[in-house]
Amino acid sequence: MVRAMGMDGPNLEALFVDPNHHGVGIGREMIRHALHLHAEITTTVNEQNEQASGFYTRVGFVPIGRMDFDEEGRPYPIVKLRLASQGYKK
């Protein structure tokens, strides 16, 4: 099984779970671990990635900003999200 999480301080840079293991709580456990490290975490997600956006919403992330272009200037809308430990949904 492949799973990985990359953090830069309180910013969640990457979260990957093998698609064959989606829906069994691995991503939630990784988010819970990040919240043990930081009382509040942030991340960004491509707005068009419905699976990732849905996951972040289900665990309690809330949007705090939006950009029409990604970091390389491509027309991929990016949403900045925040999750405080008290907003985490198990």
Contacts in CASP RR format, 6 or more apart in sequence:
PFRMAT RR
TARGET T0000
AUTHOR 0000-0000-0000
METHOD contacts of the structure
MODEL  1
MVRAMGMDGPNLEALFVDPNHHGVGIGREMIRHALHLHAEITTTVNEQNE
QASGFYTRVGFVPIGRMDFDEEGRPYPIVKLRLASQGYKK
1 18 0 8 1.000
1 20 0 8 1.000
1 21 0 8 1.000
1 26 0 8 1.000
2 16 0 8 1.000
2 17 0 8 1.000
2 18 0 8 1.000
3 16 0 8 1.000
3 17 0 8 1.000
3 18 0 8 1.000
3 21 0 8 1.000
3 26 0 8 1.000
3 27 0 8 1.000
3 30 0 8 1.000
4 14 0 8 1.000
4 15 0 8 1.000
4 16 0 8 1.000
5 12 0 8 1.000
5 14 0 8 1.000
5 15 0 8 1.000
5 16 0 8 1.000
5 30 0 8 1.000
5 33 0 8 1.000
5 34 0 8 1.000
6 12 0 8 1.000
6 13 0 8 1.000
6 14 0 8 1.000
6 15 0 8 1.000
7 13 0 8 1.000
7 34 0 8 1.000
7 37 0 8 1.000
7 38 0 8 1.000
7 41 0 8 1.000
9 37 0 8 1.000
9 38 0 8 1.000
10 37 0 8 1.000
10 38 0 8 1.000
10 40 0 8 1.000
10 41 0 8 1.000
10 42 0 8 1.000
11 41 0 8 1.000
11 42 0 8 1.000
11 43 0 8 1.000
12 31 0 8 1.000
12 34 0 8 1.000
12 41 0 8 1.000
12 42 0 8 1.000
12 43 0 8 1.000
13 43 0 8 1.000
15 27 0 8 1.000
15 30 0 8 1.000
15 31 0 8 1.000
15 43 0 8 1.000
17 26 0 8 1.000
17 27 0 8 1.000
17 30 0 8 1.000
22 51 0 8 1.000
27 55 0 8 1.000
28 59 0 8 1.000
28 90 0 8 1.000
31 41 0 8 1.000
31 59 0 8 1.000
31 83 0 8 1.000
31 88 0 8 1.000
32 88 0 8 1.000
34 41 0 8 1.000
35 41 0 8 1.000
35 83 0 8 1.000
35 85 0 8 1.000
35 88 0 8 1.000
39 84 0 8 1.000
39 85 0 8 1.000
40 82 0 8 1.000
40 83 0 8 1.000
40 84 0 8 1.000
40 85 0 8 1.000
41 82 0 8 1.000
41 83 0 8 1.000
42 64 0 8 1.000
42 80 0 8 1.000
42 81 0 8 1.000
42 82 0 8 1.000
42 83 0 8 1.000
43 56 0 8 1.000
43 61 0 8 1.000
43 80 0 8 1.000
43 81 0 8 1.000
44 78 0 8 1.000
44 79 0 8 1.000
44 80 0 8 1.000
44 81 0 8 1.000
45 52 0 8 1.000
45 53 0 8 1.000
45 56 0 8 1.000
45 78 0 8 1.000
45 79 0 8 1.000
45 81 0 8 1.000
46 52 0 8 1.000
46 53 0 8 1.000
46 70 0 8 1.000
46 76 0 8 1.000
46 77 0 8 1.000
46 78 0 8 1.000
46 79 0 8 1.000
47 53 0 8 1.000
47 66 0 8 1.000
47 76 0 8 1.000
47 77 0 8 1.000
47 78 0 8 1.000
47 79 0 8 1.000
48 76 0 8 1.000
48 77 0 8 1.000
53 79 0 8 1.000
56 81 0 8 1.000
56 83 0 8 1.000
58 89 0 8 1.000
59 83 0 8 1.000
59 88 0 8 1.000
59 89 0 8 1.000
60 83 0 8 1.000
60 87 0 8 1.000
60 88 0 8 1.000
60 89 0 8 1.000
61 81 0 8 1.000
61 82 0 8 1.000
61 83 0 8 1.000
62 81 0 8 1.000
62 82 0 8 1.000
62 83 0 8 1.000
63 79 0 8 1.000
63 80 0 8 1.000
63 81 0 8 1.000
64 80 0 8 1.000
64 81 0 8 1.000
64 82 0 8 1.000
65 79 0 8 1.000
65 80 0 8 1.000
66 77 0 8 1.000
66 78 0 8 1.000
66 79 0 8 1.000
66 80 0 8 1.000
67 77 0 8 1.000
67 78 0 8 1.000
67 80 0 8 1.000
68 75 0 8 1.000
68 77 0 8 1.000
69 75 0 8 1.000
69 76 0 8 1.000
69 77 0 8 1.000
69 78 0 8 1.000
70 76 0 8 1.000
70 78 0 8 1.000
71 78 0 8 1.000
END
